[in-house]
Amino acid sequence: MACTSTRPSPALPSDGPASLLPAEQIAQLHKDNAKLRRINAALIERLESGAARPDDAFAAFQHSVVLAEQVRERTDALNHALHELKASHLLLSEAHQRAETAHQRLVDAIESISDAFVLFDPDLRVVLFNRRFKALWANSRLRVASGMHLVEVKRLMHSLLREEPRASIDEQPLYRLRNERWLQVSERPTRDGGRVMLFTDVTRVKLRENHRREQALAHKSYLLQRAVDNLSQGLAMVNAEGVLELWNRRFLEVSGLAPIASHRHFCDVIADSELALLTPASRDDHGQPVHELEQRLFDGRMLEIRTHPLPTGGFVNTFTDITERYAHAEALHQAYQHLELRVHERTAELTCLNQQLLREIDQRRRMEANLREAKAEAEQANLSKTKFLAAVSHDLLQPLNAARLFTSALLEQPGVGPLVHNVSNALDGVENLLGTLVDISKLDAGVIRADVASFALSDLLDNLAAEYATVAASEGLRLAYVPSRLRVRSDVQLLARILRNLLSNAIRYTPKGRILLGCRRRGRKVSIEVWDTGIGIAADKCGEVFQEFKRGEAQRPDQDRGLAIVDKIAGILGHPVQLRSQPGKGSVFSIEVPCCRRVPRQAHTLVGHMPMLQSLQGVRIWVLDNDAAICEGMRSLLQQWGCRVTTALSEEDLARQVNVARARVELLIADYHLDHERTGIEAVAAINARRDRSIAVLMITANYSNELKQQVRELGHTLMHKPVRPMKLKTAICHLLGGQV
């Protein structure tokens, strides 16, 4: 058998210690049996001789009977022991046969594997190996035999290596032998403390890998050569030893050299041409590094030579033909010199006559420059201020919006004291002042642009009338409204801002009486008018009310800046605003808007809207805003109106509170600016995508851009700008829900 082993063969049952004990028992039983027989014979002989008395003879007979019974029992025990011994011997024979069979199968399996195999005992000495392991040493003078130590085997193996082992992909070492073969060695411990080593010949795998690597490198080299050959510049790449490794055809053309042999030093190649030698180590006369130079060749061509160092220690030189560019520069320089000479000649003739005039002009220029600089600085400062205020309007109005929601919720509660009303009035003043300041800044910065469209005037005026009727009633006034069925072209949001400011101004400056909102047809235009019976304005002050930061004579002078916004928005829309007033009798503010085709008259009455404002009981509303104060304020206000409110700081927060896909809800109020640069439009789209039926959406923002308006309109949502007024919010909710409330 080729497989060699030093393990002892399994022992036969007759040779083991288990067979010694039954033999001793048999001998002892034979000895006891012989003794009993001698005793029995002596007793029988005494009985037959008659020497003893009859009683003694009977006693001896009884004793012999007992002894005979004991002999029979001992004989049965001996036979049973012999039977068990035979059974044990049979089992041992079968076990020995199975062990021999398993051992032979193990040897056959080891011989059948394609790897070289060697097994070490707990003392790390060779006990078993196969033919392939023995064949590893066939071509050397080394011989491996059973009983060799693992250290000696490894020492013999290292004597066959060409280089130190390296790690393979699976972290098993690779050995390169002197005969250019590669072995992968894996070593594992056995259960009894020994070792098993497998030697796999991976020479073919390594050869295939090397072949693929060489092919890939050759292909990349081919592509690189084709790329550099198509460059319009000459190119030469030099390695760290100064040997020219790569060049293109353009380099041979500009240098005038014949095809170059490989592995030539760059200095020798340049020496054979008229090109200047330039490397990263080149220095000028002052010792400064030189990375580029221009050289004129003998044939008149101009070359630009640049050197670029490489991280590997080499460098790349480029050679660009700049003859044409250089000729253009020379021609331009000559033309400039000729022109400069002509100008100098003409200027010299006029210098004496124009010196005084030039001095005066110079002085005026300096003055104008100073004025322009001062004006530019002032305009820049004003522009920076307006742009800043326009940009931070969202952050500026957030806390005020939250405070407004909280105070509005308190005002909805019964038995509110005068302190809450005073706080609400103070917030009104601050909110109006900051809102006006931000709006003016946005208008000055050009952030707000008109989005003109055709719409029914009743859609706008009906909502405004319903909204401000309640506001007027809270001030002890009555708002009268004359509906219109005209259709106009304007920006509905900006026009609503104008009319809201006019209505708020009328309510603010009317101590008692009534206010009228209506329209008059004037040719192709309609004049939307707001009448009041307030304190009126003097004729010489009518022009000042539209100026910024002009105070009126009423009790709330801090809120007079809304008319400045009216004037600026009207300028953007191109709608003229007029004012007629008499002190002590009242005022009329009007704005003219272009008309479109009429729409059928609809039964829109102010009375029909008012019950809707009180019918929000049980409406389910979700509020999505990244400001916790806004969420809490909105919750308090909406719950005062009887709504069932769920507030969330993000989509994830909302998903933790409700089943977004299946929960019943009538309205989603979302802030446009959320965390992580996410918009409310994106959040609403994600929520509606998970539902079978889309939710009505009210989008709240401080962004007045037309792009956002158009986007919200196309999505079918409703847009509301900050700061949010409670009555305006309530009206918008009722309008959105329609027949649902």
Beta strands, then each sheet from edge to edge (+ up, - down):
strand 1: 4-5
strand 2: 116-120
strand 3: 126-129
strand 4: 161-167
strand 5: 173-177
strand 6: 182-189
strand 7: 195-201
strand 8: 234-238
strand 9: 244-247
strand 10: 292-296
strand 11: 302-309
strand 12: 315-321
strand 13: 453-456
strand 14: 478-481
strand 15: 487-490
strand 16: 514-522
strand 17: 525-532
strand 18: 577-582
strand 19: 586-596
strand 20: 620-624
strand 21: 644-648
strand 22: 667-671
strand 23: 696-701
strand 24: 718-721
sheet 1: 1+ 3- 2+ 7- 6+ 5- 4+
sheet 2: 9+ 8- 12+ 11- 10+
sheet 3: 13+ 15- 19+ 17- 16+ 14+
sheet 4: 13+ 15- 19+ 18-
sheet 5: 21+ 20+ 22+ 23+ 24+
end
